[in-house]
Amino acid sequence: MAFKDNTLVFSQPGALNAAGLEEVIQAVKNLNVDRFERASR
């Protein structure tokens, strides 16, 4: 699982390989949570 600003942004059962994990980390870093939260209201 991955959280950003106390919001769950990624959840997948099982392990990721190194490349997959790095991709998830970059995606979470680049995610604009404020825009996401406004869109869900």
N, C-alpha and C positions, 0 to 999 in steps of 0.2 A: 504494500500500500504506500501511497505517497500523498502527503498533505501539503497545501500551501495556504498560509494565513488561516489555519484551522479548518480548511475545507478539503475534503477528500477529493483528489483529482485523478487518482489512478488506483485501480484494484484489479489484480489478476492472480489467480491461484498458481502455485508452482514457481519455479526458479527461472530467472532470465539469464541468458548468456551475457558476457561482458559488453558486447556491442548493443544488445537490447537494453541493458541497464543504463548505459551511457545515453542512449536515445531518450529514454524516459526522463532521466535527470535533466537533459537539455530542454526537453519539452516542458517540464515543470518550471524550470527557470524562466522560460520565455512566455509562460502563460500569464495572461492579464486577468487575474482573479476578480478585480473590480468590475470589469466589463461583463464577465460571466455572471456575477452575482446580480448585477442590474438587469441582465437579460432574463434571469429566472424569476423575477418578481412580477 
